[in-house]
Amino acid sequence: MFFYMRAVIQRVKSAEVLVDGRVSGRIGKGLLVFVGVGRGDDERDLSYLTLKIPELRIFEDQSEKFNLSLKEIGGEMLVVSQFTLYGDCRKGRRPSFTEAEDPPLARGLYERFILRLREQNIPVQTGEFQARMEVHLINDGPVTLILESRK
């Protein structure tokens, strides 16, 4: 069974992630993106998300319409890995994470995700893979979207 790369995208006025009390990443206006890698995800999934997210028209223009992308506003992105996006709560009371990719494989896709965004000249800050993190944000809107790489 295959699952697909997932992203929870939040439009923010600012956001930061702390690891052991120190700032790992901090951005101003832009997108906070939580990324989960599922079993079987590959370069197709990675390409889809890294091309789609920066082009999403979810920032308002002068008419307060969603017409502008992260690239168009010169925004930043904070990327945080989050395997719990694959938490399956359908049975019992404890989530199952069997749909999440094994950490070594997930780490590789997560790191390439960040690299591909930076190759597009997007200012990217990050959390730390497999670290216990605190995420602080000022949500803008709020605007929160869920995106999967395939249907």
Residue pairs with C-beta under 8 A, 6 or more apart in sequence:
1 39
1 40
2 38
2 39
2 40
3 38
3 39
3 40
3 41
3 86
3 99
4 38
4 41
4 45
4 148
4 149
4 150
5 35
5 36
5 37
5 38
5 41
5 45
5 46
5 48
5 49
5 109
5 148
5 149
6 35
6 36
6 38
6 85
6 86
6 146
6 147
6 148
6 149
7 33
7 34
7 35
7 36
7 49
7 53
7 146
7 147
7 148
8 33
8 34
8 82
8 85
8 144
8 145
8 146
9 31
9 32
9 33
9 34
9 53
9 56
9 58
9 144
9 145
9 146
9 147
10 31
10 32
10 33
10 34
10 137
10 139
10 142
10 143
10 144
10 145
11 30
11 31
11 58
11 59
11 139
11 140
11 141
11 142
11 143
11 144
12 27
12 29
12 30
12 31
12 32
12 78
12 137
12 138
12 139
12 140
13 28
13 29
13 138
13 139
13 140
14 26
14 27
14 28
14 29
14 137
14 138
15 26
15 27
15 30
15 32
15 78
15 135
15 136
15 137
15 138
16 23
16 25
16 26
16 27
16 78
16 135
16 136
16 137
17 23
17 24
17 25
17 26
17 78
17 80
17 125
17 126
17 127
17 133
17 134
17 135
17 136
18 24
18 133
18 134
18 135
18 136
19 127
19 128
19 131
19 132
19 133
20 131
24 125
24 126
24 127
24 128
24 131
24 133
25 78
25 79
25 80
25 125
25 126
25 127
26 78
26 125
27 75
27 76
27 77
27 78
27 123
27 125
28 75
28 76
29 73
29 75
29 76
29 140
30 70
30 73
30 75
30 76
30 77
30 78
30 123
31 53
31 70
31 75
31 76
31 77
31 78
32 77
32 78
32 80
32 135
32 137
33 53
33 77
33 78
33 79
33 80
34 80
34 81
34 82
34 85
35 49
35 79
35 80
35 81
35 82
35 85
35 110
35 113
36 81
36 82
36 83
36 84
36 85
36 86
36 100
37 81
37 83
37 100
37 101
37 105
37 106
37 109
37 110
38 86
38 99
38 100
38 101
39 99
39 100
39 101
39 102
40 101
41 101
41 109
41 149
42 109
43 112
44 149
44 150
45 109
45 149
45 150
46 109
46 112
46 113
46 116
46 149
47 116
48 149
48 150
49 113
49 147
49 149
50 113
50 116
50 117
50 120
52 147
53 70
53 77
53 117
53 147
54 69
54 70
54 71
54 77
54 117
54 120
54 122
55 69
55 70
55 71
56 69
56 70
56 145
57 66
57 67
57 68
57 69
58 66
58 69
58 143
58 145
59 66
59 67
59 68
59 69
59 70
59 72
59 73
59 75
60 66
60 67
60 68
61 67
61 68
70 77
70 122
71 120
71 122
76 122
76 123
76 124
76 125
77 117
77 122
77 123
77 124
77 125
78 124
78 125
78 126
78 127
79 110
79 113
79 114
79 117
79 124
79 125
79 126
79 127
80 126
80 127
80 133
80 135
81 106
81 107
81 110
81 127
81 129
81 130
83 97
83 100
83 101
83 106
84 95
84 97
85 100
86 97
86 99
86 100
87 95
87 96
87 97
88 95
88 96
88 97
88 98
88 99
89 95
100 106
101 109
103 129
103 130
106 129
107 129
107 130
110 129
111 129
114 124
114 126
117 124
118 124
127 133
127 135
